[in-house]
Amino acid sequence: MPATPSTPQGTTRRTILGTALAALPLATLAAPASAAPAPARLTLPAPTGPHPVGTVPLHLVDRSRPDDIAGPGHFRELMATVWYPARHAERYPLAPWMPPGALQAFLTDVGFPDLTLLAPLTAGHAGAPVLRTPRPLPTVLFSHGARSHQSDHTTTVQNLASHGYAVITIAHQYDTYTEYPDGRIAVPLRDRPAPTLPGDFAADLRFVLDCVEQLAAGHNPDAGRRQLPAGLLGSLDSRRIGAFGWSKGGTATARAMLADERIRAGLALDAPMQMNPPLSGDLDRPFMMMTAAFTRATIPEAAAFWSHLRGWRLNIQAQGAVHISYGDNEALFPQVARLRGWTAQQLESVIGTLNPNEAIKIQQAYPLAFFDAHLRRHPTPLLTAPSPAFPSVTFLP
């Protein structure tokens, strides 16, 4: 659903969405008529893997980074969520797409407060035991975009978990909607001094890498030492770690990877690669770019980053995709459009002309193929040439 990453022209995802919605007749944005049947809950695509999915939140505090905004005695504070292949999952409830308090704040902020009760459930079973496997689980970190939230790419995240990955999504403090264990609701802070630059996100990623190592060694990094699902401690592989991010989170992924060799493979979903200081240095580990609005042809920083990739690299682009096309929006907005009675053109003004069904398959298939190839050493033809199964995807030289 909508949030707000920066673009080179200074616009944000909220203004992009707002401009599109402003062009729609007010009647299409109103709630359905009272005579209409109550709409069903929105849904996310089912994962494609063989395993049920479990999920659990973590409250993490980085005591190496004082929080000047919160005041003396406070430190950088993050919520994170672990997704993993599970067993006996049917005994555990499905987790919501976002915590209720954060969801209400988010939907109110982006202009859809009446959809709160229709928000989707995920495929993740809250607190389910971890699947027993011969080897620890390859682990992937996810970094969201500016003024977005860690659930914004749940389709990709839970799909990876269903194929045997542990995935940890990060809520970057002061630039997200999230909810803490004590009931506090966090919303994006728009003050310029807030630590919300790509470098701050990258530091969060590196701190969560430390937490992965703790979990792999059998230690609980949760600040409140809350009980974790059975089998989670010791189940993560700290030697097979990847990372991906959308928009600013993709830029942060690149920056973290340049600084920390523990990240073995990185993926950026339409990331501008713009930061101060600029990205610099060569990267000899695999990196993949899935672009839409932030192309190497139009964004000099993205082109410069590409030129520093000395290992395996790939840049693909889905024709008709817009900046929000590689996330849950492609599944959720067509459902919102049906509820609101939008025309096809009105829907395209928000999510672009890429067919939503293909967009969903792209975000499930390509990240999985990338991490399978570079964390599991299971190469796939999907990464070597265009596939007839994905006619919109082009390989950029």
N, C-alpha and C positions, 0 to 999 in steps of 0.2 A: 504494500500500500504506500501512498505517497510520503515522501520526506524531502530533504533539501540539500543535495550536494552542490558545491560551487561549480560554475562553469567559467571558461576563460573570460566571458563578457561580464562576469560579476553577478549573473543571475543564479538562482538556486532551483533545486528540484521543486520547492514549494511554488516559486513564481512560475515555473514552466507549467506545473499542473494548474495553478490558479488561472493563468492565461487561457489554458484550454477549457477549463470549466466555465470561465466567465463568458466564453463564446456560446455556451449551451443555453437554450431557453430555460428560464427559471422553473417551468413546470417539469422539466426532465430531472431536475435536482431535488424536487420535493419528495417527501415520503409517499409510498403508494397510497392510493385512495383507501378509505376505511372499509369500503365494500370488498376490496380485494383480499384474497386469503393471505394469512400471515406467511411471509417468505421463509424459506428454509435457511438454516445456517450456511454461510459460505463454506466452501471446501477447498482443500489443497490437493494436488495430484498425489496419488498413492506412490510410495517408493517402488522401484523396480527390482530391488534385490531380494534374495531368498530369506533374509532374517527379519524378524520383528525388531522394532526399535525401542530403546529405552532412553530416558533423559533425566537429568538431575541438575539443579542450579548450584553454583558455587559462589560464595561471597569471599572475595580476595582483597587483601590489603597489602600494598607494596610499601613496606616501612623504610625502604631506601629513598623514597620520593616524598618529601613533605608537601602538604597541600596548603599553599598560601591563601587560597580563596576561602577554605573552610576555617583556617586559623591555626594558631599554635597547638601542637599535639595531634594534629590530623595529618593523614597520609593519603596518597593516591588510592582510591577505593574503586573496585570494579565488581560488577556482576558478570559471571560467565555461566554458560550452560554446556554440559557435556552430553553429547548424543552418542549412542553406541549400539551395537547389535545385542539383543536381549534374549533371555529365555523366560518361560512362564509369563510372558508379557500380558496375556489375556487376563491375568489376575489383577492388573494394575490399571488405574484410570488413564485416559488420554490427556496429555498436557495441552493447555490452551496455547494459541499462537503467541500471545503476549500475556504477561501477568495483568490481572484486571485493572489495577490502578494505573499502570503504565499505558494500557490500551485505551482507557477513557481519556487520559491526557493527550495521547497521540491523535486519536480520531477527532477529538474536539479541536485540536490545533490545526489539523489539515482539512476541517470542514465536513466531516462525516460523523458527527456525534450520534446520529440515530442508528448507526450500524454496529454499535457496541455489542448488542445482544446477538448479532449475526456473525461475529468474528469466528473464524474457523478454529477447529481443533486440529492438532498435529497428529502425525502417526506415532509420536513418541509416547510411550507408557511411563508415567512418572514413577521413578524409583524402582523399576523392574530390575531383576538381577542381570548381571552381565553374562553374555554367552561365553561358555568355556571354549577356548580355542587352543590349538597346539602351540601357537606363538603369540606374543603380545600383539595388540592391535596397532597397525600403523595409525598415526595421529595427524590430524589436520586442524589448523587454527583458522578462524574466520574473523575478518575485520569489516565492520559496516561502513557506510558512507557518512558524509557530513549530515548532522541533524536527522539521522536515520535511527535504526535500532537493530539489535542482534537477530531478530526474527525475520528480517526482511528477505532473506534468502533461504528460508526453511525448506523449500522444495529441493534445493541442491544439497543442503546439509543432511536432511533425513534420508535422502537417497544414498549418499555416501555411507551413512551409518548402516543402512540396510544391506550394503555390500561388504560389511566387515570393517569399517573404519570407525575410530573414535574421532569425533569432531567437536571442537570446543569453540563456541561462539562467544565473542567478547562485547560487552556493553561499555563503550569508551566514555568515561566520566566527563560530564559537562557538555557532551555533544550527542546525547541520546535520550530516549525515553526508557526508563527502567524502574524497577521497584526493589527496595532493599528488604532484608529479612525483618527489620523493625518497623516496616510499614511506610517508610519514606518513599515518596515518588520523585524521581529525578526527571527533569526535562532539559532540553538543550539550553545552555547559557550563551547568550549572544554578546556578552561583554568581550571586547577585544583582548583583554589580558588572560582570558580563560585558556588553559593548556589543552587546546584542541587542534593543534597543527598536525600534519602527517608525522612529524617527528615524535610527537606525544603518543600518537597511536602506535608507532613503531616501538616505542619504549614499553607500551602496554603489552604488545606481542612478545617482546623479549622477557618480560616479567612472567607472562603466562607460560612461556617455555620453561622457566624455572619451576613453575607449579606442575607442569607435565612431568618433569624429572622427579619431583616429590611423589606424585601419584605412582609413577613407574617403580619407585623404590618402596612403595607401600605406606607412604605417609599422607595424611589428610591435610591439604593446604587451606581448607575452608576456615575463615577467620573465626567462626563460632564453633568449629569442630562438630558441625552437624553430621549426623550419621549419613554415610554414603551407601549406595546400592551394593548389595552383596556381589563380590567379585571385582569391583572397580579398582580397588587398591592392587597395584601390581599388574594390571591388565594392559597398560599403555606402553608402547614401544618408544622410548626416548631416542632411539637411533634412526627411526623412520618417521620423520616429521616433515610435513608440508604446510603451506599456508596459502590462503587466497583471500581476496577482498574485493569489494565493489567501490568504484569511484575513489574517494579519498582513502578508503580501506585498501584498495589495490595499490595506490601509491605508497601507503604505509607498509604493505607487504614487501614491496621492492626495497624500501629503505631498510626494513628489518633484516631482510635476506642479505643485503650488502654488508650489514654490520654483524651478522650472527650466522656462523656456518652450521648451526644446529638445524636450520631450515634447509632441507635437502632439495625442495622443489617449490616454486612459487607460481601463482596464477593471479592475474589481474583482470577483473571484469570492468571494462570501459573506464580505465583509470587515466587521469590527465597527466600524471607524473610531474605535477607542478609543485614546487616547494622551495623554501628558502632556508638554508642554502640549497642550490640545485643538487639533484642526484649526481653522483660522480663515482668513478671507479668501475672496474670491470667485474662482471659476474660470470663465473665459470660453471654454475649449476643450472639445471633446467628451469626455464621460465617460459610461460605461455601468456599471451595477451588475447582476450576476446573483446574486440572493440565494436563501438557503435557510433557514438557522437565524438569521442576523443580519439581520433585517428592519427596515425603518424603523419599523414598528409596535411593535416590541419593544425596539429599541436606540436610545436618544435620540441618541447620537453619529452614527449613520448617518442619522437624520432631519435632524440639524443640518447635516451635510455636504451632503446633497441640497439643502437650502435655499440653499446658497451656490453652486450650479451655475447660472451665467448663460448658458452656451452650450447647444449641443445636449446633451440628456441622455435617458437611458432606463433604466428599472428593470424587469427581467423576473424572474420566479420560476417554477421548475418545480415543480408540485404533487407532493408525495411525496419531494422532494429533502431530503437532510440535509447537514450541513456538508461531508462528504467526497464529495458526489455529482458535483462538476464536475471530477473528476480521474480518474487511471488506476484508482482503486478500482472504478469501475463496470465496467471490463473484467476486472480481475484477481480480485476477490472471488468472482464467480460461478464462476470456474474453481477457486478454492480450495475453494468450497463443494462442488463436485462431487467433488474429491479427498477431502474430509473426510466426505462423506455428509450434509451439512447439509440440513435441511428448508427449504422456501421461507420459513417464518416465521423460522427462524434466520438465513438470509441477510438478510432484511429488517431484522432487529434491528441489522445492521451498516451496510447501505447504504441503508435506507429503502425506500419502496414505489414510487418512480419506476422504471419499466421500464428495466433496464440498457441495452437496445438504443437506446431513445430518449435516455437520458442520454448515451450515446456520441455520437449524432448531434448533440445539443444542443451539446456542448463542441467539436465540430468545426465546426458551421455558424455559430453566433452570434459567436464571436470573429472568425472569418474575415469575416463580413459587416460587423462593426463596423470592422475595420481597412481592409477594402476601401473602405468608404464614406468614411473620414476620412483615410486616408493615400494612397489611390489615386483618390479622387473617383469611385468606382463605386458609387452608391447602389443599395440592394436593397430590395424590398418586405418582406423578412424583418424589417426594423427599423421598419416603419411600422404593423404591425398583427399580431395573432395569426395564425399559419399553421396550416392543417389538417394540414400535415406534422409539426407538433409540438403535438399536442393537450394536452400537459401544461403548456405554457408560457403564462403569463398576463402581461399588461402591467399594471404597477402605476402608477396615476396619481400 
